[in-house]
Amino acid sequence: MLFEILLALVKVVVILLGVILPLAALLTWAERKQSAVMQDRIGANRADILGLRVWGLFNILADGIKSFSKEDWVPPFANRFLFNIAPFVGLFAAMVTFAVIPFGPPLTIGGREIALQVADLNVGFLYILAFGSMGVYSVVLAGWASNNKFAQLGAMRGISQMISYEVVLGLSLVGVVLVTGSVRLPEIVAAQGQHWFGWIPKWGVFTQPLAFLLFLPAAIAETKRVPFDIPEGESEIIGYNLEYSGAKFALFLLGEFMEIVVLGALVTTLFFGGWQVPWLADSGFVFGNGATLELAPLVVFILRIGSFLLKLLFFCWLQLLIRWTLPRFRFDHLLRLGWKEMLPLALLNVVVTAFVMLS
Amino acid sequence: MARFVRVDRQATLKTALYYPAVWTGLWITARHFFVNMGRHTLHAIGLKGGKPGSTTLQYPEVMRPLPRVLRSKHRIKVHEDGRPKCTACMLCETACPDFCISITPMEHDGSPEEKAPAEFRIDLDRCCFCGFCVEACPKDAIYMDTQIMEISSDRRENFILRLPELLDPKPLICTGPEFRGKPVEKVLPHLGWRNLDHVTPVKVDLRYREEQLARLHAGNPATRPAGLE
């Protein structure tokens, strides 16, 4: 029992400090650099240590020091308690979602099988949706506790947007669950390791293309990023985090970047085979024409972990690309898209999938 | 006469489906990303050829090429024997829309004009850099061609130009002679500067630029009016 608890703790530390936090921190840098490269600029490159600039990587450090050394200001008219916990709620929701993501195949050490996943919940799928929707509390509390009209308006926009898209988010995932026949994430990943005709991997994106096309925008809407950044609208309209400054504002940003990582991990797990590499079985590569390539178990393991991280990085990159390409939706367009276009499509997808699975 | 332009905003199938239009946009930005990353990588591994990966000029080190006609900080030209060409005729002071020039004339027996400025003040805080003083000058004395545009200070008195500063011929600050190891004339066309007639590639004197800034910020006792501070 003690061993189990220790193991879970080790996993939490490794995943949190080894994957999410570094990746989220790196994304603050990547967002500035990638947008710069996309726009033929250079981007942040001035922070240096002893003249060493390393492509502006020290800007992460500089940003952190700057925001955390600022005054921790709570407006006198705000609800102090709610104002203080709001950024942590968002951060918590983003971090906790990562607990059920299997980021590698089960590892066998000394006859004991260790799942590379913090918690293998039977309801992993529901858990993701539950904690994904907890992010909305961060927005609500921040806007409400600020006791500022503009912050409240931002929060209201946030609530209506996130609640609308949550429906589509859940319904688009129902198709995946129907196809893979499980709500446990390791089983969903394992099911995606099979192939059609030995060549086409049965990834969620191939079995449920429509679900993927609906899930991605809905999930981006959940992370409140451009083109769905209406709750915040940092470029002109002001949003729920209006009264925040310094460390707490930085926490909102960190939460947002963590949501990017979590979303990348979710898309990878549910639609792109998780840690599966196409044609890679436990013994090595098995191709559709019968050709095989034997690999040592360790190599297979490293390939699979690497495949997960690579897909994760790709989807983080894709989200930044989308964020720096598309303009923001108008609010009525956003809601029309969510309720009148995406929701019927998601329902249609569920119905059609169910019929296909039945027959 | 107003002209009405009918814009057909009817959604086509491509825009109504969102995804095709979105992919078109993403394709454009992704292409920029990969092309620029490729160029940056080539530069990083030491291949200096090819276009630069960005159009950025790293400003404090490399200055954007300034056109020759740019109106910048003023100067007063001098004759060969060193006396100012200015004869204190007050035309520039009269022409100035901002009343930023004030001249105190004096008699000058040694010159053919018999008149010279005892004091010549230009308040750069007021100056709108319109160049009317240059146009008005009958003696071709005042010019705005120093190409010095970094005029900043935290003291008002540093913005008041006096005669010694106006007469002091300083080198033009312009662009650096090279940009990432290549002659600036080779690079500028890639940055959108097709016409290089107005570009003066002058070797940038960084030490001079630093001195200039330090002087502006420290406050020059010679230019500081008595009674302040």
Interface residues (C-beta under 8 A of the other chain):
Chain A: Q34 A36 V37 M38 Q39 D40 R41 I42 L213 L321 I322 W324 T325 L326 L337
Chain B: Y18 Y19 V22 G25 L26 I28 T29 A30 H32 F33 N36 M37 H40 G53 S54 T55 T56 Q58
